[in-house]
């Protein structure tokens, strides 16, 4: 029973600590513009993705 009381006290102390910090407020949210990647054509060194789990019955 004393453990429950101690845990409850710890929880309340933690919540009081969390509640004491003001939540940040933003007047304006600025999202940076995404960089555009140049599209490159596949070359001989490009990795080819295959379905390795597909099996063929011979």
WOMODA-V637491 format. One record per backbone hydrogen bond with DSSP energy under -0.5 kcal/mol. CO is the residue of the C=O (numbers start at 1). NH is the residue of the N-H. If there is no record, write none. Layout:
co=CO nh=NH
co=CO nh=NH
This chain:
co=1 nh=5
co=2 nh=6
co=3 nh=7
co=4 nh=8
co=5 nh=9
co=6 nh=10
co=7 nh=11
co=8 nh=12
co=9 nh=13
co=10 nh=14
co=11 nh=15
co=12 nh=16
co=13 nh=17
co=14 nh=18
co=15 nh=19
co=16 nh=20
co=17 nh=21
co=18 nh=21
co=20 nh=22
co=28 nh=30
co=29 nh=31
co=30 nh=32
co=35 nh=37
co=43 nh=46
co=47 nh=49
co=48 nh=50
co=50 nh=52
co=51 nh=54
co=56 nh=58
